[in-house]
Amino acid sequence: MAPDFPRWLTGVGRFLRKELVAAWSVFLFFLTGFLLLTTLINLALAQFSTEITTLYRAVVAALIAAKAALLLDETPLARSLENYQRIVAVAVKTFFYGTLSLMLSYLERFLDALRREHSFDAAIQSLFDQTNHYPLIALALGVSIVVALYFSFLEISWRMGEGAMEPIFPASRNRERFR
């Protein structure tokens, strides 16, 4: 006999499933982009020893980016950008995500330094003295490129109309699979 789940747990499951379905294709786009990005950074820095944490970080970053991209379109900023040329909207969103990515990378390094040093001033000093800034800048630029591609494809798709990009990016044969 199957256990009876509380009603709230069933509701949470339905909500999570709905959110996953809504963000699935965006998540896959960002996951692919971020995995390519981390591989390129590792190759460029001659440190091609991809750890499991790289995959973990790419998956988490893709989940966050997918949800953030979907939420960003519902904000007053996105609505105010509708009055400008579409390239301006893509550039502003790209700059926003790139800057946020760089700030989060520095915040992560700062929190590591704070945990090690146990002092705010020593953590700031350690951040500036011991951080290699090039990988962080490369990561922010790469995130900006992935985000710019996503928002550009989104604008092109919107401009061409529903189903117009089907010859370029065919949909799955089984569209009902995720519904």
HURA-V189705 format. One record per residue. N is the residue number from 0. PHI is phi as a letter, one per 30 degrees, with the letter a starting at -180 (none if undefined). OMEGA is omega in whole degrees, -180 to 180 (NA if undefined). Layout:
{{N:PHI:OMEGA} {N:PHI:OMEGA}}
This chain:
{{0:none:-178} {1:d:179} {2:d:177} {3:d:179} {4:d:175} {5:d:-177} {6:e:-179} {7:d:179} {8:d:176} {9:d:178} {10:d:178} {11:d:178} {12:d:178} {13:d:179} {14:d:-180} {15:d:178} {16:d:178} {17:d:179} {18:d:179} {19:d:179} {20:d:-178} {21:d:-174} {22:c:-172} {23:e:-176} {24:d:178} {25:d:177} {26:e:-180} {27:d:177} {28:d:-179} {29:d:178} {30:d:178} {31:d:180} {32:d:-178} {33:d:176} {34:d:176} {35:d:-180} {36:d:-179} {37:d:177} {38:d:178} {39:d:179} {40:d:178} {41:d:178} {42:d:-178} {43:d:-180} {44:c:179} {45:h:178} {46:b:-174} {47:d:173} {48:b:-175} {49:d:-180} {50:d:177} {51:d:179} {52:d:177} {53:d:177} {54:d:179} {55:e:180} {56:d:179} {57:d:179} {58:d:180} {59:d:179} {60:d:179} {61:d:177} {62:d:180} {63:d:-179} {64:d:180} {65:d:-180} {66:d:179} {67:d:179} {68:d:178} {69:d:179} {70:d:-178} {71:d:179} {72:d:-180} {73:c:-176} {74:d:175} {75:e:178} {76:d:-180} {77:d:179} {78:d:179} {79:d:179} {80:d:179} {81:d:-180} {82:d:-178} {83:c:174} {84:d:-175} {85:d:179} {86:d:177} {87:d:178} {88:d:179} {89:d:-179} {90:d:-180} {91:d:180} {92:d:179} {93:d:179} {94:d:179} {95:e:-179} {96:d:179} {97:d:178} {98:d:178} {99:d:178} {100:d:179} {101:d:179} {102:d:179} {103:d:177} {104:d:177} {105:d:177} {106:d:178} {107:d:179} {108:d:179} {109:d:180} {110:d:175} {111:d:180} {112:d:179} {113:d:177} {114:d:179} {115:d:-170} {116:d:-179} {117:i:178} {118:b:-178} {119:d:-179} {120:d:179} {121:d:178} {122:d:177} {123:d:180} {124:d:179} {125:d:179} {126:e:-178} {127:d:-177} {128:d:-169} {129:c:-178} {130:d:172} {131:d:-172} {132:d:-177} {133:d:177} {134:d:180} {135:d:178} {136:d:178} {137:d:178} {138:d:180} {139:d:177} {140:d:178} {141:d:177} {142:d:179} {143:d:179} {144:d:180} {145:d:180} {146:d:178} {147:d:177} {148:d:-179} {149:d:-177} {150:d:175} {151:d:177} {152:d:179} {153:d:179} {154:d:178} {155:d:179} {156:d:179} {157:d:-178} {158:d:-178} {159:d:179} {160:j:-178} {161:e:175} {162:i:-177} {163:d:180} {164:c:-179} {165:e:178} {166:d:-178} {167:d:-180} {168:b:-178} {169:d:178} {170:d:177} {171:d:178} {172:d:-178} {173:c:-177} {174:d:-177} {175:d:-176} {176:e:-176} {177:c:-178} {178:c:NA}}
